[in-house]
Amino acid sequence: MPTDQIIQHLTKHGERLDTEIAHAIGIPLPVAHLHLKQLTANGKVMSCHVTRFVEGIKTEGITCRLVGHIPKVAPGKKTM
């Protein structure tokens, strides 16, 4: 099911854009939006509309992350 795949993808990769999620699990963007809305309504995913500028190009999308999930700290020395 796409909802399970979305949860697994967000668990593994953390916060992602809707387009990245759809591309990664191989489903069309409208289908991803449908499942993301369902997951948001159930309280499993938090999402918000964002506008990003990458090299001067405007990109709009929905950023999503799991509710209550704290990713593991990356290994290695941390700078202060």
N, C-alpha and C positions, 0 to 999 in steps of 0.2 A: 504494500500500500504506500502511496506517496507520502502520507502523513508520517508513517514510521521512518521512511527514508529521509524526510526533512529533519526529523528529530535526531536521527543518527548523524546526519551531516552537520547540524548545528552543534551537537555534542563534540564531534571531532574537530571542527574548524572554528567554533565560536561565532561571533557576530558576522553576518553576511548580508549582502544585498539580495533582493528577490531574484534579480537576473542571474546572479552567481549560483543561487540555490537551484533554480530551474535548469540551468546549463549543467550543473554538476550531477544532478540525478536524472537528467534526460527527459524532462517533461516540458510542455509548452508553458510560457509565462502565465497565460490566463488560468491554466489548471493549477499552477503553483500559487497564484493569488487566492484561488478558491480554498485550497487546503490551508494556506497561511491564515486566512480569515477564520477558518474553523478552529485552528489551533489557538489563535488569539482569543476567540470567544470562550474556549475551554480553559483559558488561563495557563496554557503550557508554553506559549511563545509571546514575547513582547515585541511589538513592531511600531515603527514610526516613519513618517515620510521624510525623506532627506533630499537635499540638493547639494551635489558635489561639483567642484570645478577641477578637472584633471587636464593640465596643460591648456587651460583656457576654454575647454569644452565643457558645457553644462550637462550634467547627468542627473536625472531625477529618478528616484526609486524608493523602495521600502526596505529599511534595514531591520533585520530580525535577529533575535537572540533568545535562548531558552530562559525561562523565568527561574530564578533561584540557582542557576548553574554558575559555579565559579571555576574557571579553567585552572589547570595546574600551572604552577610557576615554571617558566622555562629554565632549563639548567644553565649553569654558568655564572660568572661573576657579574654582579649588578653594579652599575655606576651610581654615584650619589651626586 
